[in-house]
């Protein structure tokens, strides 16, 4: 089931997060930008440029290589993982010109990616969406929340949970994304 907050819910989120004033319209535009793309990286690149956060809008994934979270049963089921099947995990902060716009947890299926994609994900700061773009993936939006999920940073204004699928329908990734107030500050 997909939850889509109304403008009223966004207005409540704006007032409770200190983004009152013109923020409900800006939050709504931000949400529309996220919904228009299957890739959070592509959406944040577009938003970063449009809002003047950075002219190039280049998104970099700041990867916490020490982080790992075992997927729970629901995550394993959504990803279609067989018992004992290997799962990859990335905890990243997506930044545009040094400004952290989101924090995300990403469980992914290495067997559904190419060896080169796995190498890049394991050894570089390249964003997941860029690395797997050639798979022609699409996003199945599982939930959207005004505010943060447990584990999101305090300054989270929107959070999403989504399942990324290859063009053939194979699940490749489950993401939880926490979008911060920094998306509403011009650099």
C-alpha positions, -999 to 999 in steps of 0.1 A, spaced: 0 0 0 13 34 -9 7 63 14 7 98 -1 5 127 23 -19 154 14 -10 191 15 -26 192 50 -3 165 62 27 182 46 16 215 63 16 198 97 50 183 90 63 217 79 51 234 111 64 205 133 98 206 117 103 243 118 96 248 80 65 269 84 56 298 60 60 289 23 74 254 32 42 234 25 43 244 -12 81 237 -13 76 203 5 49 195 -20 72 203 -50 100 183 -34 76 153 -30 65 156 -66 101 156 -77 108 124 -57 76 108 -71 85 117 -107 117 95 -106 124 59 -99 159 69 -88 164 90 -56 198 100 -71 182 114 -102 155 131 -82 180 147 -58 202 158 -87 172 176 -103 162 191 -70 197 202 -61 201 221 -94 166 236 -94 169 249 -58 204 263 -63 219 240 -37 248 234 -61 250 243 -98 263 210 -110 239 190 -88 263 161 -86 252 136 -60 277 116 -40 270 87 -17 289 89 15 291 52 24 295 39 59 315 8 51 313 -4 87 275 -5 88 256 -37 82 220 -46 92 207 -81 87 174 -79 67 143 -89 87 119 -115 74 97 -90 56 127 -75 38 140 -109 28 105 -118 15 101 -85 -5 135 -91 -21 126 -127 -29 157 -140 -11 161 -178 -7 172 -191 28 209 -183 32 211 -162 0 236 -134 2 223 -98 7 243 -66 3 238 -36 25 247 1 22 241 28 47 247 61 28 243 98 31 235 113 -3 252 147 -6 251 175 -32 282 197 -30 289 186 5 252 192 17 237 160 30 202 158 15 192 123 26 203 93 46 194 59 33 196 22 42 197 -1 12 195 -39 12 202 -53 -22 205 -86 -40 240 -91 -54 229 -121 -75 205 -98 -94 234 -74 -104 264 -78 -126 298 -85 -111 310 -51 -121 280 -34 -104 288 -53 -72 324 -43 -74 315 -7 -77 290 -8 -49 315 -25 -26 345 -3 -33 333 32 -43 310 61 -32 290 59 -64 252 62 -57 233 29 -61 209 44 -87 237 54 -109 255 21 -106 224 0 -115 208 25 -140 215 3 -170 191 -23 -156 162 0 -164 148 -4 -128 116 10 -116 105 19 -81 76 3 -63 66 28 -37 57 10 -5 52 39 19 58 76 23 58 94 56 58 131 66 86 131 90 110 103 98 110 65 104 127 51 134 164 55 128 161 86 106 181 117 115 162 143 137 160 168 108 141 144 85 111 160 69 100 131 46 108 94 45 102 68 19 103 30 17 106 15 -17 114 -17 -36 135 -14 -68 128 -39 -95 146 -47 -128 126 -44 -160 119 -81 -158 103 -76 -123 131 -91 -103 136 -72 -70 171 -58 -66 168 -35 -36 147 -23 -7 155 12 5 145 33 34 152 70 26 152 99 51 151 133 34 165 162 55 157 199 60 189 206 40 168 202 8 152 235 16 183 256 21 200 274 -8 237 272 -9 
